[in-house]
Amino acid sequence: AQQKSVVDECLRCEEGGYRELDLTLIRHVASPFTGKKKTVRWVAEDLQWTGGDMMRLATDSMMSSLREDQTGCKFEPATLMGGKKAMDVATKYFPSLVRQLTDGKDDIDRSDALVVIGDMEVVAPASFVSKGKRNSPITSNASDDDGLWND
């Protein structure tokens, strides 16, 4: 996620109560012709981050759920972990990201690390969720050959 600058200084709060950001979703898909993996990216723009550390994200914070005809993202937090427990979870599920952030060093202070777990709803364009064939989006009963859609 990339934080955008907040135009109105009144919205800045020392606990980070309101921010705006763009969230990049990444998918690795195999080419139907060569089998080589390629990276597909989609950016959910202008998400509103509220709630400080208990991060709530929404394309439109006034909507209770996303409309099927409008791309966007909504995240409702359920659990917040901090410090060592957060780093253990992050290392288990995102080892390359943790290596990149810590530069491979074990002596990094991890006391301010946070992991937020919750439910995310994403409505993405068909070009992001298609399996390589034009105009053939993944449906709920489609096979998941690459395993990326399993929770």
Secondary structure, 3 states (H helix, E strand, C coil): CEEECCCCHHHCCCCCCEEEEEEEEEEEEECCCCCCEEEEEEEEEEEEEECCCCCEEECCCCCCCCCCCCCEEEEEEEEEEEHHHHHHHHHHHCHHHHHHHHCCCCCCCCCCCEEEEEEEEEECCHHHHECCCCCCECCCCCCCCCCCCCC
